[in-house]
Amino acid sequence: MASKKALNPPRGECRQCWLHAYDSRQQHRHLAPREDCPACVDHMLNGHGNMIVGR
């Protein structure tokens, strides 16, 4: 399970980016070594949408 820090991003941060940064091993465990995370790549290319905390 993700840590409390990973699940509670501060205001102005993206929920997905924060989770993938602070719970990286768990979030990316299904990937091969050096494989890009499809969710992260899509997120970088298409923006954060409504995932920013406090907006």
C-alpha positions as CSV (number, residue, x, y, z in Angstrom):
1,M,0.0,0.0,0.0
2,A,1.2,3.5,-0.8
3,S,2.5,5.6,2.0
4,K,0.5,8.5,3.6
5,K,2.9,10.9,1.9
6,A,2.3,9.3,-1.5
7,L,-1.4,9.6,-1.1
8,N,-1.5,13.2,0.1
9,P,0.1,15.6,-2.3
10,P,0.4,19.2,-1.3
11,R,-1.6,22.0,-2.8
12,G,-0.5,22.8,-6.4
13,E,0.9,19.3,-7.1
14,C,-0.6,16.7,-9.4
15,R,-2.0,13.6,-7.6
16,Q,-0.7,11.1,-10.2
17,C,2.8,12.7,-10.5
18,W,3.1,12.7,-6.7
19,L,1.9,9.1,-6.3
20,H,4.3,7.9,-9.0
21,A,7.2,9.8,-7.5
22,Y,6.7,8.7,-3.9
23,D,5.4,5.2,-4.5
24,S,7.4,4.6,-7.7
25,R,8.4,0.9,-7.1
26,Q,4.8,-0.1,-6.5
27,Q,3.3,2.0,-9.3
28,H,5.9,0.8,-11.9
29,R,6.3,-2.9,-10.7
30,H,4.6,-4.2,-13.9
31,L,7.2,-2.6,-16.2
32,A,10.4,-4.1,-17.5
33,P,13.7,-2.5,-16.5
34,R,14.1,0.8,-18.3
35,E,10.6,0.7,-19.8
36,D,8.6,3.9,-19.7
37,C,5.4,4.0,-17.8
38,P,2.5,4.4,-20.3
39,A,0.4,6.4,-17.7
40,C,3.3,8.7,-17.0
41,V,4.1,9.3,-20.7
42,D,0.5,10.0,-21.5
43,H,0.3,12.3,-18.5
44,M,3.4,14.2,-19.7
45,L,2.1,14.6,-23.2
46,N,-1.5,15.4,-22.4
47,G,-1.2,17.4,-19.2
48,H,-2.6,17.0,-15.7
49,G,-6.2,17.8,-16.4
50,N,-8.1,18.1,-13.1
51,M,-5.5,16.2,-11.0
52,I,-3.9,19.3,-9.5
53,V,-4.7,19.6,-5.8
54,G,-6.4,22.8,-4.6
55,R,-7.7,24.0,-7.9
